[in-house]
């Protein structure tokens, strides 16, 4: 199983970025994103069910971030709008999520850095 994340970068506050995560090797029921800021623990951001498209978000990103998946391309996206400096973190895609916690993730992708300047 491989989860290849991309799309991070440097953006000004109020801007937007779209992260992508291409998966291969296996299909999962759930996909999502976590993030880890410097000196902090990795935290849940968003997750979704592949078939029903049901989505869940952390309160801190609700209304600003949108998770989606293109099943034909085996790619999960995280559209991030109205970015804030506190969104700065390494973002990790994840698959096989049974709960919105680090321990509830079966597979991790590599991270992609998102930096939001004020």
C-alpha positions as CSV (number, residue, x, y, z in Angstrom):
1,X,0.0,0.0,0.0
2,X,1.3,3.4,-0.9
3,X,-0.2,6.8,-0.1
4,X,1.5,9.6,-2.0
5,X,0.7,13.1,-0.7
6,X,1.4,16.3,-2.6
7,X,0.3,19.9,-2.9
8,X,1.8,21.5,0.1
9,X,3.5,24.9,0.0
10,X,3.7,28.4,1.2
11,X,0.6,30.6,1.1
12,X,-0.5,33.9,2.7
13,X,-3.2,34.0,5.3
14,X,-6.6,33.9,3.6
15,X,-5.3,31.9,0.7
16,X,-6.1,28.4,-0.5
17,X,-4.2,25.2,-1.2
18,X,-5.4,21.8,-2.4
19,X,-3.6,18.7,-1.1
20,X,-3.8,15.4,-3.0
21,X,-3.1,11.9,-1.9
22,X,-2.9,9.1,-4.5
23,X,-3.3,5.6,-3.1
24,X,-2.4,2.3,-4.7
25,X,-2.3,-1.3,-3.7
26,X,-5.6,-1.5,-1.8
27,X,-9.0,0.2,-1.5
28,X,-10.1,1.4,2.0
29,X,-13.5,2.2,3.4
30,X,-12.2,5.5,4.9
31,X,-9.7,8.1,4.0
32,X,-8.6,11.2,5.7
33,X,-6.1,13.8,6.7
34,X,-4.2,14.6,9.9
35,X,-1.7,17.3,10.6
36,X,1.2,17.9,13.0
37,X,2.5,21.3,13.9
38,X,6.0,21.9,15.3
39,X,6.1,20.8,19.0
40,X,2.5,19.5,18.9
41,X,1.0,16.1,18.6
42,X,-0.5,14.8,15.3
43,X,-4.2,15.7,15.1
44,X,-7.2,14.8,13.1
45,X,-8.3,17.1,10.4
46,X,-10.9,15.4,8.2
47,X,-12.1,12.0,7.1
48,X,-14.6,10.5,4.7
49,X,-16.2,7.2,3.7
50,X,-15.3,6.2,0.2
51,X,-18.8,4.8,-0.8
52,X,-21.2,7.0,1.1
53,X,-19.1,10.2,0.8
54,X,-20.0,11.0,4.4
55,X,-17.5,13.5,5.8
56,X,-16.3,14.5,9.2
57,X,-14.1,17.5,10.2
58,X,-12.3,18.9,13.2
59,X,-14.0,21.9,14.6
60,X,-10.9,24.0,13.8
61,X,-11.3,23.5,10.0
62,X,-15.1,23.1,9.7
63,X,-16.4,25.4,7.0
64,X,-13.0,26.1,5.5
65,X,-11.6,22.7,4.5
66,X,-13.3,20.1,2.3
67,X,-12.3,16.5,1.8
68,X,-13.3,14.6,-1.3
69,X,-12.2,11.6,-3.3
70,X,-12.1,10.8,-7.0
71,X,-12.5,7.1,-7.0
72,X,-11.6,6.7,-10.6
73,X,-8.3,8.3,-9.9
74,X,-7.8,6.7,-6.5
75,X,-7.0,10.1,-5.1
76,X,-8.2,11.9,-2.0
77,X,-8.2,15.7,-1.9
78,X,-8.2,18.3,0.9
79,X,-9.3,21.7,-0.3
80,X,-8.1,24.3,2.2
81,X,-9.6,27.7,2.0
82,X,-9.3,30.8,4.2
83,X,-6.0,29.5,5.6
84,X,-4.7,30.8,8.9
85,X,-1.2,30.8,10.3
86,X,-2.3,28.2,12.8
87,X,-3.0,25.8,10.0
88,X,0.8,25.6,9.4
89,X,1.8,22.0,9.8
90,X,2.9,18.8,8.1
91,X,-0.2,17.3,6.6
92,X,-0.5,13.5,6.4
93,X,-3.0,11.5,4.4
94,X,-4.4,8.4,6.0
95,X,-6.4,5.3,5.1
96,X,-8.3,2.7,7.1
97,X,-9.5,5.2,9.7
98,X,-11.5,3.6,12.5
99,X,-11.5,6.6,14.8
100,X,-10.3,10.2,14.5
101,X,-7.1,9.5,16.4
102,X,-3.6,8.6,15.6
103,X,-4.2,5.1,16.9
104,X,-7.2,4.7,14.7
105,X,-5.3,4.8,11.4
106,X,-4.2,1.7,9.6
107,X,-2.0,3.3,6.9
108,X,-0.1,6.6,6.7
109,X,1.2,8.5,3.8
110,X,4.2,10.7,3.9
111,X,3.6,14.2,4.9
112,X,3.5,17.4,2.9
113,X,4.4,20.8,4.5
114,X,1.8,23.6,4.5
115,X,3.1,27.0,5.7
116,X,0.7,29.9,6.1
117,X,2.3,33.3,6.5
118,X,0.6,36.2,8.3
